[in-house]
Amino acid sequence: MKNQTGYIAITSVLVIAAIVLIIGTSVSLLAVNDIQSALSNKKSDESLDLVESCVEDALLRLNEDNSIPATITLPDGSCSVTINSQVGTLWTFTVSGTFISHAKSIQVVADRTNTVTVNSWTQL
């Protein structure tokens, strides 16, 4: 009888240890996944901030110089600008930028008369 009691106790301890190990591993993997997701969201937001800054710079240059350069360089990075169309005073252009492997693009439709009026601002 004593041999069976020891066998049951050891088996119970091993089963409980295995369950605790599985739960601990699952919790750890979920935590790592959450951290990676949060970091990816942060980099994506920083990329969007860069592109929005480039759009603001492009609109300022359009207002002051009546032209937009193909590349805009800022302290945080650079963006490429593609002029989709320019009909009279109506400009349509796309600004694209990458920050730490996260790419973002914004398309803007603006009317430049005496001042610049943004008609549309769309994140692509």
Secondary structure, 3 states (H helix, E strand, C coil): CHHHHHHHHHHHHHHHHHHHHHHHHHHHHHHHHHHHHHHHHHHHHHHHHHHHHHHHHHHHHHHHHCCCCCEEEECCEEEEEEEEEEECCEEEEEEEEEECCEEEEEEEEEEECCCEEEEEEEEC
